[in-house]
Amino acid sequence: MGISIRPANLQRDRPLLIGFLEEFLAHQSNKQRFDWLYLDNPHGPARVWTAVDETSGTLVGVAAAFPRRVWAAGSTVLR
């Protein structure tokens, strides 16, 4: 059994990601929260990666990074 890591397509993978997050992470996960946090973030969309079992095609993990504006060296930067 191998695990493949790939960037998620937030539109195409949306139903799969929402179901996974609701089941394994936060029971308050739903379509509205996903859209707000992952797609409509005021600083830009999240970057999401998925871990998929190569044999079964089952999603086994998710990681995400959310852009933030921070104050650094006297100016606002996007990180």
N, C-alpha and C positions, 0 to 999 in steps of 0.2 A: 504494500500500500504506500503510495506516494501522496504528498500534499503539494498542490500548486498554489502559488500566491499570484494574484493578478489584481490590477486596479479595477475597481467596480465602476460600472456605468450607472450613475445615480438614477437615470430615468428607466433604463431597461431592468436593472436589478432591484428597483424600489420595492416591489411586493416581497421578494425574497428577503431583503435586508430588514424590512419592517417586521416580518414574521419571526426572523431569527432574533432580532433585538428584543422583541416583546417576550419571546419564550425564555431567553437565556440571560438577559441583562436587566431590563427595567419594564415592569408590568405596565407602566404608564406610557410606554412606546405606542404610537399609533400614527396614522397617516398625517395628521395635522402637525404633530411634534416632529416627525421626520422631515416634512417639508420645511418647517420653520428652522430647524437646526442644521440640516444637511444641504438644503437647496436655497433657502431664502435668508441665510445668514447675512447680516448687514455688511460684513467684511469679505464676503465671497463664499462660494460653495465649498463644502468639506472635501477633503481628499480621503478616499476610502479604498481599502484593499480587502480582498476576501481570500480566505484559505479554503480550498476545495479538495475533497478526497478525489484523486484521479480515477480510482476504480468505479466508485458509485456516483460521482458527480455531486455528492452531498456537501453543502456548505458546513464547514466545521469551525470557522472563526472569522472574525471581522475586526479590523483596526481602522481608526479614523483620526485625522488631524483637522482641526478647525482653525481657520485663519483668524488672527486677532490684530488689532491695531494697538501698538504700544508706544510709549514715550521713551526715546533713546537718544542720547547725545543732543538734546535740545530740539528734537523734532519727532513727529509722529511717523512711524514706519509700520508697514504691514509684515507680520511674521507668520 
